[in-house]
Amino acid sequence: MSGDFAQEWGSERARTAGQAAMRLNGVPAAGGGGGGGGGGGGTFASTPAQKRSAANTIETELEPNTKKATEHADESTGTAVKGFGGWDAALGLKKVADTWDQQVKVLIGRLGSEKGSLRGASGLFVQNDLGTGDGFRPLGQSKLNGL
């Protein structure tokens, strides 16, 4: 059995030779991919101003426009349901409208959550930085200094 493993391991190593490389004592060269930590340009993917702008866009455009589109769809569907009164099509349209309304509620909730997350992200980064900085500050005079 161990011979089978050794043979299989050897063939897999030979098959994948040159396909992947790993260095534990450094970071990938610029533009080399690899996705490792450290060594980056030291910038976030977005600035606090960009996060505020995105949150404002959600609040002033996406949320109101989604609500308007929902109200328009509800009015049109309500009219169609009345027009098909007594037909199975009316029941089907009513079911579709109810499903639509539930999905819109989920979407509006998700937009609100994303808006809050965008607005809170910058504060969290600042708090994290301050906490990390506090971890490196001396704790004051050590009681061992007087011994």
C-alpha positions, 0 to 999 in steps of 0.5 A: 500500500505504501508503494502505491502512495509513493508512486501516486505522490511521485506522479502527482509531483511530476505532473504539477511541477512548475505550475505553482510556487510558494515562498514563505519568507517574502511577498509576491513581486508587484503585479505577480498575483498570489494574493498574499498579505503585506507588501501592498501599496498601503491603500484601501480599495475606496476612501471614506469619501467614496464610501459616503458617496456610495451611501448617499447614492443608495439613500437619494437614488436607489431606495427612492427609485426602488420604492417608486418602481414598486408603487408603479408595479403595484398600481399596474398589477392591481389594475390587471387583477381587477380586469381579470376578476373571476379568472385564474389569471387574477389569482396568478397575478395576485400571487406574483404581486405578493411575491414581488412585494416580499422581494422588494422588502428584502431588497430595501432592507439590503440597501439599508444594510449596505448603506449603514455598513458603508457609513460605519466602515470608516469609523471601524477602520479608525477604531481599529487603527487606534486600538492597534496603536494603543497596543504598541504604546508603553503601558507606563512606568513598570514596577520592575524599574525600581528594583 
